[in-house]
């Protein structure tokens, strides 16, 4: 069966449509910033439908098509040699001017696409656009080489074939680079989303604490003050017997302790409301100053080194640990001075609460007493540890050690 022009027409049409799609896609992206909706359907599907129709027409009516390539000449293997072809009187033996014009035009469209993708890379800095631009240069020269030295033999590898391989390899390499960049960006986005989720959870918790603080202040604290007033009137009665008066004084002390606890809870919950918006040292200093005012125990806060921004969850847990340690000082230590120190060094954040109280033997203390279990659990939640050093009549030191890679806030 004699060869026909149909496959050549179909192959040429496919290359022309491919070059057109690549150039048009880059042009639309440059003008609009994105390809979507009806424009996407037009860019992608309409040329594909036209290509299918043209291919069917070319293959169906191949015998009536004008000659683009003189197949009998090109089927002669020695004619592939440029020296043989030039000796025949024409360097383009077997090809027509129409064939050359079509393939040079396809090469020009590929070059246009390379320029457009280069401009797109300058605007967007996406790796894939850079490699597509380079690959289209290879594709353009591949078309030019094929126009000059067309081959009908699948077993013969020419320069056009090598250039096409370079085009495909460049595209694959660009896709791989782009996939890695997208994966890296996705991981970074996940980290940022996790940080935002943590902030949202912390803010929701702080709003709930603020609500509870209002309820404690307006409800429980007010009722305790009312009970204190009534109890004071009761103990002031002249005919109250001695045992009743002693019992009333015990009730008064219990009410005073309950009021102090309520005030401490309100203060702690309200100070938490500033944790997301204030630096951690400032929040801690305010709490230590309030402790000094309320209990008459000289309390000082020191920060020897600048502290990095901390995650909201880390700030909250560290503040609760310090609050528990100071609460132990007020209840059990019989101290007159307490120092709170914060420092960051060698990738670690260290908080210490030191008092000059009566001290104790840690070996004789149940870990569940003095809030030790609570402090240890809170420290573990942020990847840290709590240790206690004390001796009888020599005060106590509570140390919280947290690695900064777990405590520090991640910057985007």
C-alpha positions as a Python dict, from the first residue, in 0.01 Angstrom:
ca = {
    (1, 'X'): (0, 0, 0),
    (2, 'X'): (143, 334, -108),
    (3, 'X'): (216, 587, 167),
    (4, 'X'): (-16, 888, 191),
    (5, 'X'): (5, 1245, 317),
    (6, 'X'): (-260, 1195, 590),
    (7, 'X'): (-28, 1101, 880),
    (8, 'X'): (203, 1391, 794),
    (9, 'X'): (-87, 1636, 801),
    (10, 'X'): (-216, 1488, 1128),
    (11, 'X'): (129, 1504, 1289),
    (12, 'X'): (181, 1862, 1176),
    (13, 'X'): (-163, 1967, 1301),
    (14, 'X'): (-97, 1805, 1641),
    (15, 'X'): (233, 1991, 1682),
    (16, 'X'): (76, 2318, 1573),
    (17, 'X'): (-212, 2282, 1821),
    (18, 'X'): (30, 2187, 2102),
    (19, 'X'): (246, 2493, 2035),
    (20, 'X'): (-63, 2712, 2012),
    (21, 'X'): (-202, 2581, 2343),
    (22, 'X'): (125, 2638, 2529),
    (23, 'X'): (167, 2992, 2399),
    (24, 'X'): (-200, 3078, 2454),
    (25, 'X'): (-198, 2942, 2808),
    (26, 'X'): (100, 3160, 2901),
    (27, 'X'): (-58, 3464, 2734),
    (28, 'X'): (-389, 3423, 2919),
    (29, 'X'): (-206, 3373, 3250),
    (30, 'X'): (-6, 3691, 3193),
    (31, 'X'): (-316, 3896, 3117),
    (32, 'X'): (-560, 3764, 3378),
    (33, 'X'): (-344, 3598, 3645),
    (34, 'X'): (-545, 3276, 3625),
    (35, 'X'): (-730, 3056, 3379),
    (36, 'X'): (-1075, 2957, 3497),
    (37, 'X'): (-1436, 2905, 3403),
    (38, 'X'): (-1540, 2946, 3042),
    (39, 'X'): (-1196, 3075, 2942),
    (40, 'X'): (-1037, 2751, 3063),
    (41, 'X'): (-1283, 2544, 2860),
    (42, 'X'): (-1206, 2753, 2555),
    (43, 'X'): (-830, 2728, 2595),
    (44, 'X'): (-821, 2355, 2664),
    (45, 'X'): (-1111, 2185, 2493),
    (46, 'X'): (-1184, 2383, 2178),
    (47, 'X'): (-837, 2332, 2020),
    (48, 'X'): (-848, 1965, 2118),
    (49, 'X'): (-1183, 1919, 1945),
    (50, 'X'): (-1053, 2098, 1636),
    (51, 'X'): (-746, 1871, 1636),
    (52, 'X'): (-958, 1555, 1651),
    (53, 'X'): (-1175, 1677, 1364),
    (54, 'X'): (-877, 1772, 1149),
    (55, 'X'): (-702, 1441, 1217),
    (56, 'X'): (-1012, 1248, 1112),
    (57, 'X'): (-1039, 1459, 798),
    (58, 'X'): (-671, 1417, 710),
    (59, 'X'): (-671, 1043, 762),
    (60, 'X'): (-1005, 996, 586),
    (61, 'X'): (-927, 1202, 277),
    (62, 'X'): (-552, 1158, 268),
    (63, 'X'): (-529, 1080, -103),
    (64, 'X'): (-677, 1417, -201),
    (65, 'X'): (-444, 1627, 12),
    (66, 'X'): (-170, 1843, -142),
    (67, 'X'): (180, 1698, -113),
    (68, 'X'): (386, 1828, 180),
    (69, 'X'): (664, 1568, 167),
    (70, 'X'): (782, 1359, -128),
    (71, 'X'): (767, 1025, 53),
    (72, 'X'): (944, 812, -213),
    (73, 'X'): (1253, 1030, -178),
    (74, 'X'): (1250, 1029, 201),
    (75, 'X'): (1198, 654, 211),
    (76, 'X'): (1534, 620, 47),
    (77, 'X'): (1763, 580, 350),
    (78, 'X'): (2080, 717, 186),
    (79, 'X'): (1890, 1033, 105),
    (80, 'X'): (1896, 1114, 475),
    (81, 'X'): (2264, 1194, 445),
    (82, 'X'): (2300, 1572, 394),
    (83, 'X'): (2590, 1515, 154),
    (84, 'X'): (2374, 1293, -65),
    (85, 'X'): (2086, 1537, -53),
    (86, 'X'): (2302, 1834, -143),
    (87, 'X'): (2456, 1645, -433),
    (88, 'X'): (2106, 1600, -573),
    (89, 'X'): (2085, 1970, -641),
    (90, 'X'): (1871, 2078, -343),
    (91, 'X'): (1939, 2075, 34),
    (92, 'X'): (1563, 2030, 92),
    (93, 'X'): (1506, 1729, -131),
    (94, 'X'): (1174, 1561, -52),
    (95, 'X'): (1015, 1861, 123),
    (96, 'X'): (793, 2134, -16),
    (97, 'X'): (792, 2505, 68),
    (98, 'X'): (457, 2456, 241),
    (99, 'X'): (607, 2188, 467),
    (100, 'X'): (901, 2412, 556),
    (101, 'X'): (674, 2710, 620),
    (102, 'X'): (445, 2512, 848),
    (103, 'X'): (723, 2368, 1062),
    (104, 'X'): (916, 2693, 1081),
    (105, 'X'): (589, 2855, 1192),
    (106, 'X'): (545, 2591, 1462),
    (107, 'X'): (902, 2658, 1577),
    (108, 'X'): (824, 3030, 1590),
    (109, 'X'): (515, 2965, 1804),
    (110, 'X'): (725, 2754, 2041),
    (111, 'X'): (976, 3041, 2067),
    (112, 'X'): (691, 3282, 2137),
    (113, 'X'): (572, 3048, 2412),
    (114, 'X'): (925, 3040, 2556),
    (115, 'X'): (931, 3420, 2574),
    (116, 'X'): (584, 3433, 2735),
    (117, 'X'): (673, 3170, 2995),
    (118, 'X'): (994, 3359, 3069),
    (119, 'X'): (790, 3671, 3139),
    (120, 'X'): (555, 3462, 3350),
    (121, 'X'): (849, 3332, 3553),
    (122, 'X'): (973, 3689, 3615),
    (123, 'X'): (627, 3781, 3743),
    (124, 'X'): (541, 3472, 3951),
    (125, 'X'): (882, 3307, 4021),
    (126, 'X'): (735, 2958, 3982),
    (127, 'X'): (1001, 2700, 3898),
    (128, 'X'): (780, 2519, 3646),
    (129, 'X'): (746, 2827, 3424),
    (130, 'X'): (1125, 2863, 3402),
    (131, 'X'): (1172, 2504, 3291),
    (132, 'X'): (880, 2519, 3047),
    (133, 'X'): (1041, 2826, 2891),
    (134, 'X'): (1371, 2640, 2851),
    (135, 'X'): (1197, 2330, 2720),
    (136, 'X'): (1010, 2529, 2457),
    (137, 'X'): (1343, 2651, 2319),
    (138, 'X'): (1442, 2286, 2267),
    (139, 'X'): (1101, 2219, 2110),
    (140, 'X'): (1144, 2511, 1869),
    (141, 'X'): (1484, 2393, 1748),
    (142, 'X'): (1346, 2042, 1722),
    (143, 'X'): (1084, 2164, 1476),
    (144, 'X'): (1342, 2351, 1273),
    (145, 'X'): (1567, 2044, 1253),
    (146, 'X'): (1274, 1825, 1155),
    (147, 'X'): (1179, 2067, 879),
    (148, 'X'): (1534, 2059, 741),
    (149, 'X'): (1592, 1685, 788),
    (150, 'X'): (1260, 1500, 812),
    (151, 'X'): (1275, 1128, 880),
    (152, 'X'): (1018, 858, 817),
    (153, 'X'): (1217, 585, 992),
    (154, 'X'): (1134, 507, 1353),
    (155, 'X'): (1464, 322, 1396),
    (156, 'X'): (1675, 623, 1300),
    (157, 'X'): (1750, 884, 1571),
    (158, 'X'): (1808, 1232, 1438),
    (159, 'X'): (1890, 1566, 1594),
    (160, 'X'): (1520, 1654, 1601),
    (161, 'X'): (1454, 1345, 1812),
    (162, 'X'): (1733, 1433, 2055),
    (163, 'X'): (1599, 1785, 2092),
    (164, 'X'): (1252, 1648, 2163),
    (165, 'X'): (1399, 1423, 2431),
    (166, 'X'): (1567, 1730, 2582),
    (167, 'X'): (1229, 1907, 2576),
    (168, 'X'): (1054, 1620, 2756),
    (169, 'X'): (1336, 1581, 3008),
    (170, 'X'): (1330, 1954, 3087),
    (171, 'X'): (954, 1945, 3143),
    (172, 'X'): (979, 1641, 3371),
    (173, 'X'): (1259, 1801, 3569),
    (174, 'X'): (1058, 2122, 3605),
    (175, 'X'): (752, 1929, 3720),
    (176, 'X'): (961, 1751, 3983),
    (177, 'X'): (1107, 2080, 4109),
    (178, 'X'): (762, 2239, 4117),
    (179, 'X'): (618, 1941, 4306),
    (180, 'X'): (891, 1971, 4569),
    (181, 'X'): (829, 2345, 4602),
    (182, 'X'): (455, 2288, 4638),
    (183, 'X'): (515, 2018, 4900),
    (184, 'X'): (745, 2250, 5093),
    (185, 'X'): (488, 2529, 5075),
    (186, 'X'): (215, 2289, 5186),
    (187, 'X'): (418, 2183, 5488),
    (188, 'X'): (482, 2546, 5579),
    (189, 'X'): (111, 2621, 5540),
    (190, 'X'): (29, 2329, 5769),
    (191, 'X'): (267, 2467, 6031),
    (192, 'X'): (105, 2810, 6006),
    (193, 'X'): (-243, 2658, 6025),
    (194, 'X'): (-142, 2464, 6336),
    (195, 'X'): (-13, 2787, 6493),
    (196, 'X'): (-338, 2964, 6406),
    (197, 'X'): (-540, 2676, 6548),
    (198, 'X'): (-337, 2691, 6867),
    (199, 'X'): (-393, 3065, 6894),
    (200, 'X'): (-769, 3023, 6834),
    (201, 'X'): (-793, 2751, 7098),
    (202, 'X'): (-595, 2961, 7343),
    (203, 'X'): (-808, 3268, 7275),
    (204, 'X'): (-1127, 3068, 7325),
    (205, 'X'): (-989, 2943, 7657),
    (206, 'X'): (-897, 3297, 7762),
    (207, 'X'): (-1243, 3424, 7678),
    (208, 'X'): (-1393, 3148, 7890),
    (209, 'X'): (-1159, 3235, 8177),
    (210, 'X'): (-1262, 3599, 8153),
    (211, 'X'): (-1628, 3495, 8176),
    (212, 'X'): (-1557, 3277, 8480),
    (213, 'X'): (-1361, 3562, 8640),
    (214, 'X'): (-1663, 3790, 8606),
    (215, 'X'): (-1890, 3526, 8754),
    (216, 'X'): (-1656, 3464, 9048),
    (217, 'X'): (-1618, 3837, 9112),
    (218, 'X'): (-1987, 3919, 9080),
    (219, 'X'): (-2118, 3603, 9243),
    (220, 'X'): (-1894, 3406, 9479),
    (221, 'X'): (-1680, 3699, 9597),
    (222, 'X'): (-1985, 3916, 9668),
    (223, 'X'): (-2151, 3638, 9864),
    (224, 'X'): (-1835, 3586, 10069),
    (225, 'X'): (-1821, 3957, 10151),
    (226, 'X'): (-2184, 3942, 10258),
    (227, 'X'): (-2109, 3638, 10475),
    (228, 'X'): (-1811, 3820, 10630),
    (229, 'X'): (-2028, 4117, 10721),
    (230, 'X'): (-2293, 3897, 10879),
    (231, 'X'): (-2029, 3698, 11065),
    (232, 'X'): (-1876, 4021, 11197),
    (233, 'X'): (-2215, 4129, 11331),
    (234, 'X'): (-2260, 3787, 11485),
    (235, 'X'): (-1929, 3793, 11675),
    (236, 'X'): (-2000, 4150, 11789),
    (237, 'X'): (-2306, 4040, 11986),
    (238, 'X'): (-2241, 4098, 12360),
    (239, 'X'): (-2428, 3791, 12478),
    (240, 'X'): (-2238, 3549, 12252),
    (241, 'X'): (-2074, 3281, 12469),
    (242, 'X'): (-1698, 3222, 12461),
    (243, 'X'): (-1703, 2900, 12255),
    (244, 'X'): (-1935, 3064, 12006),
    (245, 'X'): (-1704, 3363, 11977),
    (246, 'X'): (-1403, 3137, 11913),
    (247, 'X'): (-1602, 2949, 11651),
    (248, 'X'): (-1700, 3278, 11490),
    (249, 'X'): (-1337, 3385, 11470),
    (250, 'X'): (-1251, 3056, 11299),
    (251, 'X'): (-1532, 3115, 11054),
    (252, 'X'): (-1398, 3467, 10994),
    (253, 'X'): (-1052, 3336, 10917),
    (254, 'X'): (-1201, 3075, 10681),
    (255, 'X'): (-1399, 3344, 10501),
    (256, 'X'): (-1087, 3562, 10472),
    (257, 'X'): (-896, 3270, 10321),
    (258, 'X'): (-1182, 3201, 10081),
    (259, 'X'): (-1187, 3568, 9978),
    (260, 'X'): (-812, 3560, 9918),
    (261, 'X'): (-850, 3245, 9708),
    (262, 'X'): (-1133, 3403, 9510),
    (263, 'X'): (-932, 3720, 9452),
    (264, 'X'): (-632, 3516, 9340),
    (265, 'X'): (-848, 3315, 9100),
    (266, 'X'): (-1003, 3631, 8955),
    (267, 'X'): (-664, 3794, 8916),
    (268, 'X'): (-515, 3484, 8752),
    (269, 'X'): (-801, 3449, 8505),
    (270, 'X'): (-804, 3818, 8417),
    (271, 'X'): (-427, 3832, 8373),
    (272, 'X'): (-464, 3539, 8133),
    (273, 'X'): (-670, 3758, 7907),
    (274, 'X'): (-358, 3961, 7827),
    (275, 'X'): (-133, 3664, 7752),
    (276, 'X'): (-186, 3669, 7377),
    (277, 'X'): (-133, 4044, 7345),
    (278, 'X'): (146, 4110, 7598),
    (279, 'X'): (501, 3984, 7633),
    (280, 'X'): (533, 3696, 7876),
    (281, 'X'): (775, 3880, 8111),
    (282, 'X'): (526, 4167, 8144),
    (283, 'X'): (241, 3930, 8233),
    (284, 'X'): (460, 3750, 8485),
    (285, 'X'): (583, 4075, 8640),
    (286, 'X'): (226, 4198, 8690),
    (287, 'X'): (129, 3877, 8865),
    (288, 'X'): (433, 3884, 9093),
    (289, 'X'): (363, 4248, 9186),
    (290, 'X'): (2, 4164, 9268),
    (291, 'X'): (120, 3872, 9485),
    (292, 'X'): (340, 4116, 9676),
    (293, 'X'): (48, 4355, 9733),
    (294, 'X'): (-202, 4093, 9844),
    (295, 'X'): (-1, 3880, 10085),
    (296, 'X'): (260, 4118, 10221),
    (297, 'X'): (542, 3891, 10106),
    (298, 'X'): (813, 4080, 9923),
    (299, 'X'): (806, 3936, 9572),
    (300, 'X'): (1045, 4040, 9293),
    (301, 'X'): (1070, 3942, 8931),
    (302, 'X'): (1394, 3940, 8729),
    (303, 'X'): (1463, 3856, 8365),
    (304, 'X'): (1836, 3846, 8298),
    (305, 'X'): (1809, 3785, 7922),
    (306, 'X'): (1555, 3884, 7658),
    (307, 'X'): (1295, 3610, 7616),
    (308, 'X'): (1178, 3506, 7268),
    (309, 'X'): (807, 3522, 7179),
    (310, 'X'): (637, 3217, 7328),
    (311, 'X'): (346, 3011, 7205),
    (312, 'X'): (18, 3103, 7379),
    (313, 'X'): (-16, 2753, 7524),
    (314, 'X'): (338, 2772, 7663),
    (315, 'X'): (273, 3113, 7820),
    (316, 'X'): (-45, 2989, 7986),
    (317, 'X'): (110, 2673, 8131),
    (318, 'X'): (423, 2850, 8260),
    (319, 'X'): (213, 3118, 8428),
    (320, 'X'): (0, 2851, 8599),
    (321, 'X'): (316, 2678, 8727),
    (322, 'X'): (448, 3005, 8872),
    (323, 'X'): (109, 3074, 9028),
    (324, 'X'): (105, 2731, 9191),
    (325, 'X'): (460, 2777, 9323),
    (326, 'X'): (377, 3119, 9471),
    (327, 'X'): (58, 2978, 9619),
    (328, 'X'): (268, 2713, 9796),
    (329, 'X'): (499, 2986, 9928),
    (330, 'X'): (204, 3179, 10070),
    (331, 'X'): (41, 2875, 10229),
    (332, 'X'): (328, 2661, 10351),
    (333, 'X'): (669, 2832, 10339),
    (334, 'X'): (626, 3105, 10603),
    (335, 'X'): (861, 3314, 10383),
    (336, 'X'): (926, 3687, 10381),
    (337, 'X'): (1097, 3713, 10040),
    (338, 'X'): (1035, 3529, 9713),
    (339, 'X'): (1219, 3581, 9384),
    (340, 'X'): (1099, 3479, 9039),
    (341, 'X'): (1365, 3467, 8767),
    (342, 'X'): (1332, 3398, 8393),
    (343, 'X'): (1620, 3341, 8150),
    (344, 'X'): (1684, 3193, 7806),
    (345, 'X'): (2017, 3032, 7730),
    (346, 'X'): (2155, 2744, 7521),
    (347, 'X'): (1820, 2677, 7359),
    (348, 'X'): (1630, 2648, 7687),
    (349, 'X'): (1390, 2865, 7886),
    (350, 'X'): (1440, 2842, 8264),
    (351, 'X'): (1202, 2979, 8529),
    (352, 'X'): (1288, 2968, 8900),
    (353, 'X'): (1080, 3054, 9206),
    (354, 'X'): (1301, 3087, 9516),
    (355, 'X'): (1189, 3169, 9872),
    (356, 'X'): (1360, 3213, 10210),
    (357, 'X'): (1100, 3012, 10399),
    (358, 'X'): (1132, 2723, 10638),
    (359, 'X'): (1202, 2472, 10364),
    (360, 'X'): (1143, 2098, 10380),
    (361, 'X'): (1294, 1764, 10290),
    (362, 'X'): (1175, 1676, 9936),
    (363, 'X'): (1220, 1304, 10016),
    (364, 'X'): (950, 1330, 10282),
    (365, 'X'): (701, 1513, 10063),
    (366, 'X'): (433, 1324, 9872),
    (367, 'X'): (454, 1429, 9506),
    (368, 'X'): (81, 1485, 9505),
    (369, 'X'): (107, 1752, 9777),
    (370, 'X'): (188, 2121, 9731),
    (371, 'X'): (54, 2102, 9376),
    (372, 'X'): (367, 1924, 9258),
    (373, 'X'): (174, 1681, 9041),
    (374, 'X'): (-15, 1966, 8875),
    (375, 'X'): (307, 2160, 8804),
    (376, 'X'): (479, 1854, 8655),
    (377, 'X'): (182, 1776, 8431),
    (378, 'X'): (164, 2134, 8307),
    (379, 'X'): (536, 2134, 8229),
    (380, 'X'): (508, 1807, 8038),
    (381, 'X'): (233, 1955, 7821),
    (382, 'X'): (488, 2202, 7679),
    (383, 'X'): (780, 1957, 7670),
    (384, 'X'): (943, 2076, 7994),
    (385, 'X'): (1032, 1949, 8340),
    (386, 'X'): (991, 2072, 8699),
    (387, 'X'): (1243, 2012, 8976),
    (388, 'X'): (1238, 2113, 9346),
    (389, 'X'): (1539, 2181, 9568),
    (390, 'X'): (1495, 2246, 9939),
    (391, 'X'): (1636, 2178, 10285),
    (392, 'X'): (1475, 2229, 10624),
    (393, 'X'): (1517, 2592, 10742),
    (394, 'X'): (1688, 2685, 10415),
    (395, 'X'): (1406, 2788, 10180),
    (396, 'X'): (1307, 2619, 9854),
    (397, 'X'): (1367, 2656, 9481),
    (398, 'X'): (1126, 2542, 9208),
    (399, 'X'): (1286, 2524, 8862),
    (400, 'X'): (1095, 2491, 8533),
    (401, 'X'): (1306, 2395, 8229),
    (402, 'X'): (1148, 2411, 7881),
    (403, 'X'): (1327, 2365, 7546),
    (404, 'X'): (1287, 2674, 7330),
    (405, 'X'): (1228, 2476, 7011),
    (406, 'X'): (901, 2358, 7170),
    (407, 'X'): (819, 2682, 7356),
    (408, 'X'): (914, 2955, 7108),
    (409, 'X'): (659, 3088, 6864),
    (410, 'X'): (730, 2988, 6501),
    (411, 'X'): (759, 3285, 6265),
    (412, 'X'): (610, 3239, 5918),
}
